[in-house]
Structures are given as C-alpha cells and as structure tokens.
Amino acid sequence: ASTDRTIKAWCLSDGRELRTFESHTDCVYTVVRVDHERFLSGSADHKIKLWNFTTGTCIRTFEGHDMPVRSVAVIQQQQSSPPTKSPHNDNHNDNDNLPAAP
C-alpha cells in the first residue's frame, strides 16, 4: 500500500517486483489477503477493492464509505449444516438461528 495510489507485490526471496496493482484514485492504506488468489485493499478514495493476484485485475469495487478506508478485515463464515425443522415448531425460519438482540 502506498501514497502513490498503487499496491506492489514483491518476491521475498530476491526482492524483485512481481506486479503493480493500479485502480485506486487516492492513497492506499491497507491490504489484506482473502485467499491464495485474492486480496482486498482500502483507500483514501473511500473504496474497498477486491483483486485477483494472478491476473492483476480489480474484480470488484465496494463503495459506500464517507471517509477513507484505513483497515479491512476478512471474516470467514463457518460452514454449518442447514437448519432442521423442530417437530414442535412448524413456524421455523432462517432467523431462528440468529442470536437474540440485547
């Protein structure tokens, strides 16, 4: 991440630049890995971008922040089995598995 609006990938073993990612229109503050092929970046342009590391392309831009994006986190969803219908409750819905609000 950099104030030059780019993200650079470097080879750790020999220090050579592998790729430059360009699409943000202001300083890039944060980069976080999603999986082996994708990562997210956050910028002063108020956007989060999803990138493909292999192709160097921006896959998607997430807009909606009113201020710079200084940090991004990836929260992995846990795999869960589909909800089962209780024999005592014929009115089961997907919200039955959500935690109660305080």
C-alpha positions in Angstrom: 0.0 0.0 0.0 1.3 3.4 -0.8 0.6 7.1 -1.2 1.3 6.7 -4.9 -2.2 5.0 -5.2 -0.7 1.6 -6.1 -0.1 -1.8 -4.5 3.1 -3.6 -5.3 3.8 -7.3 -4.9 7.4 -8.3 -4.2 9.3 -11.6 -4.4 10.6 -12.2 -0.8 13.5 -14.3 -1.9 15.2 -12.0 -4.4 13.4 -8.6 -3.8 12.2 -8.2 -7.4 8.8 -6.6 -8.1 6.2 -9.1 -9.3 3.3 -6.9 -10.1 1.8 -3.4 -9.6 -1.9 -3.1 -8.9 -3.5 0.2 -10.0 -7.1 1.4 -9.7 -7.4 3.4 -6.5 -7.6 7.2 -7.0 -6.0 8.2 -3.7 -3.6 6.8 -1.1 -3.9 3.0 -0.4 -3.9 2.4 3.4 -4.5 -1.3 3.8 -4.2 -4.6 2.1 -5.5 -8.0 3.4 -5.3 -11.4 1.9 -8.7 -13.2 1.3 -7.4 -16.5 0.0 -4.5 -17.8 -2.2 -5.7 -15.8 -5.3 -7.5 -12.7 -3.9 -6.9 -9.8 -1.6 -8.7 -6.6 -0.6 -7.4 -3.1 -0.4 -8.8 0.0 1.3 -8.0 3.6 0.3 -8.4 7.3 1.0 -10.7 7.3 -2.1 -13.4 5.8 0.3 -13.4 2.4 -1.6 -12.5 -1.2 -0.9 -11.3 -3.2 -3.9 -11.2 -6.9 -4.4 -8.2 -8.0 -6.5 -7.1 -11.1 -8.3 -3.4 -11.6 -7.6 -2.7 -13.8 -10.6 -4.2 -11.6 -13.3 -3.6 -8.2 -11.5 -7.2 -7.2 -12.2 -9.7 -5.5 -9.9 -12.6 -7.9 -9.6 -15.0 -5.7 -7.7 -15.1 -2.2 -6.1 -17.1 -1.7 -2.9 -18.4 1.8 -2.5 -20.4 3.5 0.3 -17.9 4.8 2.9 -18.0 8.5 3.5 -14.4 8.6 4.8 -11.1 6.9 3.9 -10.9 3.2 4.5 -7.9 2.6 6.8 -8.4 -1.0 7.7 -10.1 -4.1 6.2 -10.7 -7.4 7.8 -11.8 -10.8 6.4 -14.2 -12.8 8.5 -14.5 -16.3 7.4 -18.0 -17.8 7.5 -18.2 -21.0 9.4 -19.8 -23.9 7.5 -22.9 -25.1 9.2 -25.4 -27.7 8.5 -28.8 -26.5 7.2 -31.3 -25.7 9.9 -33.5 -28.6 10.9 -37.2 -28.2 11.4 -38.2 -28.9 15.0 -41.1 -31.3 15.4 -42.6 -28.9 17.9 -42.3 -25.8 15.8 -43.9 -25.7 12.4 -43.1 -21.9 12.0 -39.3 -22.4 11.8 -37.5 -19.8 9.7 -33.9 -18.8 9.0 -33.9 -16.2 11.7 -34.3 -18.8 14.4 -30.6 -19.4 14.3 -29.6 -15.8 14.8 -28.5 -14.6 18.3 -31.0 -12.6 20.2 -30.5 -8.8 20.3 -29.7 -7.3 23.7 
